[in-house]
Amino acid sequence: MPPQIAPQSKQQLRAAALAARDALDENARVAAAQAIAARGLPFALAAGTVVSGYAPIRSELDPTPLMLHLAGLGARLALPVVLARGHSLSFRAFAPGDRLVLGPLGIPEPSPAQAELVPDVMLVPLAAFDRIGHRIGYGGGYYDYTFSHLRRTRHVIGVGLAFTVQEIPAVPALAHDAALDYVLTERDMFDFRST
């Protein structure tokens, strides 16, 4: 009888996926961001659609080329703002070239003087993802809270941005974990709306 392999925890899966992401060289990171931007989103955007991105930290896939592409198509851009642990993110207007301030978690975010916006599309960073739309974030639950809060009253499309090396066979998702509608990598576009 083959030995039983214990299932990995989210922490173990996160650590392995982040190590694979960290191992990518800078040229591969830039090429991946450009490839995703060149392909664009797998659905049409109406002019004025609010798209929230994120200010990349550590080795996250940089959404800036895609955000610039979408702004050129008439999207209004926003970035998330952390208000408090255990709460939904807020979003403030962002334009390329805007000066950002460091938020409470050390992540760049728009100034409090910027207008608050409610996103129609959220570009989401992640540590790992699977082929049914589950993601592993960084453990704070901010995006899960935000999707749960916003989806009570409106349709918000969740688009994960990742490198191919971040795909894992299965995310041990819990009931409160918000599923994504799409994940875009440098090689593929995964559509989870019918799964």
Buried (B, 14 or more C-beta within 10 A) or exposed (E): EEEEEEEBEBEEBBBBBBEBBEEBEEEBBEEBBBBBBEBBBEEEBEEEBBBBBBBBEEBBBBBBBBBEBBBEBEBBBBBBBBEEEEEBBBBBBBEEEBEBEEBEEEBBBBEEEBEEBEBBBBBBBBBBBBBEBBBBBBEEBBBBBBBBBBEEEEEBBBBBBBBEBBBBEEBEBEEEBBBBBBBBBBEEBBEBEEE
